Amino acid sequence: MTGYGKAEALFSGKKFTVEIRSLNGKTADIGFKTSQIPREYEHDLRKNLINRLQRGNIDLFIAVDQEVADLDNIFNVELIKQYYKELQAIFRDIAQEVSPSELAVSLLRLPEVREVQKKEVDIAEWQVLEQCIYQAADKLDEFRCREGEILGQDLLSHIDNIESHLVKVGELDPERIVSVRKRLEDKLAGLGEDASIDKNRVEQELIYYLEKADISEERVRLSQHCTYFRQTIVQEEYAGRKLNFIAQEMGREINTLGSKAAHAGMQQYVVMMKDELEKIKEQVLNVL
């Protein structure tokens, strides 16, 4: 969701430079860092930008270069005359001589000496600026698309690694079952000849335990989640939230594999799968 877009436009002696920056965010949070957008158009502009950009913490900046004098900001002549008379009277009362230049400097520092004339919105100017904003948004979207292609390849490489580790886990499974069975039989043998043991019941309990330790379902579900993750990246236009949910389901299966493993070699592959999954979760935050 990170990105940057910039566009420029000219209108009647003004040069507008629009910049839009985006960072990761669960929703579309758009901030207007400018006073150039008329209030009556803010709502529609915000709505249109959300439709275009979908998600992210998005800031919009507008810089204006004025090629001609802006006559809307003028001196308040009557107020200046009033201030001048009052200041002269004050300085006379305190017997303080003040030069005209010093008095002028003091006058310019007083409040409301300059006043801004409120002007009506120029529809033609706003249309030019609005199109410039949308051009910057399109540039931001293009930036995101380029980054998205690289990000998608990176995500799929982590999925490849998880699937590779899962194959290794499957190869170790028969050895794990033999190892678990042998440990249980050794413990029973250690009870001594005097212990009264129903061998049939022991065999039933042993089978039940090995069935509980079976990881076939977890392996199948994790493989299916990996496949679904790949399909979602290719087929979904805005896949970020769904990929995050799939990654959570993958985590549940990997954790269950780890709790059932009881095998040092298999545990190592589980740890490596967790490491790949954490990288996926970090990167998925960048996906719309």
N, C-alpha and C positions, 0 to 999 in steps of 0.2 A: 504493500500500500504506500510505500515511500515513493516520492517522485517530485519532479520540478517542471514547471512550464512557464514560458515567457512569450509575450506578444506585444507589439507596438502598433499605435494608430495615430494619425494626424487629423486634426479638425480645427479649422479657423484659427490658425496660429498657435495651437496647442499640440503638444506631443504627449500622448498617454503611453506609459510603460506599465504593463500589467504582469505581475509575478504571482504564481500560485505554488505553494509548497504543501506537501502532504507527508504525514507521518502515520504510523500504525494506530488504529483505533477500532473498537468493536462496532461503532456506529459512525455515521457521517456527522462530524462536528465542524461546522464551517464558521470561521471568524473573519470578519471584514476589518482589516487593519488600514482603513482609509475613510476619508470623509467625502469622497467623490461620488459615492452612490446615493442617489436621492432616496429618502426614507420610503416614499410610496412604491419604489421598485425593489426594495430589499427582499420582501417576502417571495416574490416570483423568482428573483435571481437565485436566492438560496435554494428554493425548490428545484429549479432547473439544474443547478450544480450538483445537488444530491442525486438526481436522476442520472447525471452523466458520470459522476465519480463514485457513487455507491457508498464507500466507507473510507474512514481515515480522519485524522485530525488535520484539517485543511485551513490554511491561512492565505488570504488574498490581499496583496499589496498593490497600490496604484500610485505611481509617481507622475507628476505633471510638470512639464517644461513649458513655461509661458513665453511665447515669442513676442507678444505685444503687451503693452501696459494694461493692467487690470484696474479699471476706473471705478470698480465697485467699492473699493476701500478708500474713503475720503476723509479729509479733516472736518471736524465739527467746529465750524468757524465761530458760531455764536457762543459756544461753550468756552472756546479759547479766549475770546474777548472778555468774558465774565471772569475766567481764571486770572487773566492779566490784570484787570482792575483790582481784584481782591488781593493778589500778591503785592502789587504796588502799594496798596493801602497798608498792608501788614508790615512791609519793609520800612515805610515812612514812620509808622508808629514805634518801631524799635530802633529808629535812627540808623538803619543799615543801608549802605549804598550797594546797589547791585547793577551790574552792567547789562545792557540789552541781550548780549549773547548768553550770559549766565541765566537770565530770566527765561530765554527761549528754551534752553536745555531743561530747565525745571518744568516748563509747561508741557513739553513732549513726554515727560514721565508721568503726568497726571492721568487718571483713569478716564476713559471714554473720549480722549482727544481725537482719536481716529475711530470712525464708525464704519461698519460693513453694511452696505446696502443689500438687503435680501432680494435676490433675483429669482424669477421664475425658472423652472427647469426647461432647458433647451432640449426639446424632443429629439431633434436631429443629432445633437451632440451626444445625448444619452444612447441613442441607437448605435452610433459609432463605437462608443465606449463599451457597450454591452457586447457587441460582436467581438471586440478585442478581448474581453474577458473569456468568452467562449472559445476563442482561438487559443488562449493560454491554457484553458482546461483541456482542449484537445491535445495540446503539446504534452501536458502532464500525463494524459492517458497513453500517448505514444511512448513516453518514457517508461511508464508502468509496464506496457506490453513487452518492451525490450527486456526489462528486468525480469518480467514474468517467465519468459522463455528460458533464461539462464536458471532461474529459481526452480522451474519445473524439472529441468534436467538434474539439478542437484537433489531434489526430493526423490526422484526416481532412482538415483544412485543409492540412496539410503535404503529404499525399499528392496533394491537388488541385494544389498548386503544382508538385510534381515532374512530374505528368502534363502540366501546362501547358508546363513547360520542355521536356519530351520532345517535344511537338508542334513547338515552335520548332526543336529540333534536327533533326527530320525535314524541316522546311521548308528548312533550310540545307544539307541533305545534297547535293542536286544541284549547288549552287554550290561546295561543298567538293570534289566529285569533279572538276569542271571545273578548279578551282584547282590541285589536286594534279597532274592530267594536264599542265596548262600548265607547271608548275614543272619536271617531269621532261623535257618536250620542250625547254624552254629550256636545260636543262643539257646535253642531248645536242647541241643546236645549237651550243653553246659549245665543243664539242670541235674544231670546225674541219672544213674540207672534206677535209683529208688523212687524217682518221681513217676507218678501214675499218669500216663498220657494216652489219650484216645487218638491214635494216629489218623483215623478217618476224619475226626473233628478238626485236628490240626491242619490236615490237607485242605479241608473246606475253608477254614479261616485264612489259610495262606492264599488260596485262590481269591477270596474276597478282598484281602489286602492288596494283592497285585492288581486286581481290577480297579480298586480305588486309586491306585498309583498310576493307572494307565493314562497316557497323555495323547492318545490318538485324536480325541475330539478337539483338544486345544490346538494341536498341530493343523488339523483341517480348517478350523475356524480362523486361525491366524493367517493361513495361506489364502483363504477366501477374502479376508480383510485387505490383504496386500493387493489382490486382484481388483477389488472394488476401489481401492485407492487409485490405482492406475487408471481405471475407467473414468473415475470422477475428474481427474486432472484433464483428460482428453475431452470429455463430453460436456462438462458443466462450464457455463460462462463465468459465474461467480461461485467458485468452489470452496472458498476459504473456510466457512463455517462447517460445511460437510466434511472436509478433510480433517478438521480439528476433531469432530465427533468420531470419525473412523480411527484416528490416531489414539483416542481414548480407549476404544474397544480393543485395539491392538495391544495397548498397555495391559489391559485386564488379562488377555490370553498369555502374554509373556510372563506376567507375575504368577499366574497359576502354574505355568510350566516350571518356573523357578521353585515354587513351593512343593511341587511333586517330584522334582528331579532326583534328589538323593544320590547324586553322581557328580563327582568333581569336574569331570570333563564337560558334562552337559551344563553345569552351572556356569562355566566359563562362557559358553556360547549364549546362555541366557543374559549374562552381563553385557556381552557385546551387542545383543539385540536391544537391550535397554539403552545403551549408549547411542545407537543409531536412531532409536525412537525419540530420544531427547532432542537430537539434532533436527528431526522432522518437526517436532512440536515448536521449536524455536523459529524455524523457517516458515511454518504454516501461518504464523502471525503476519507475515508479509503478503499473504495471498488474499485477494478480494473475496 
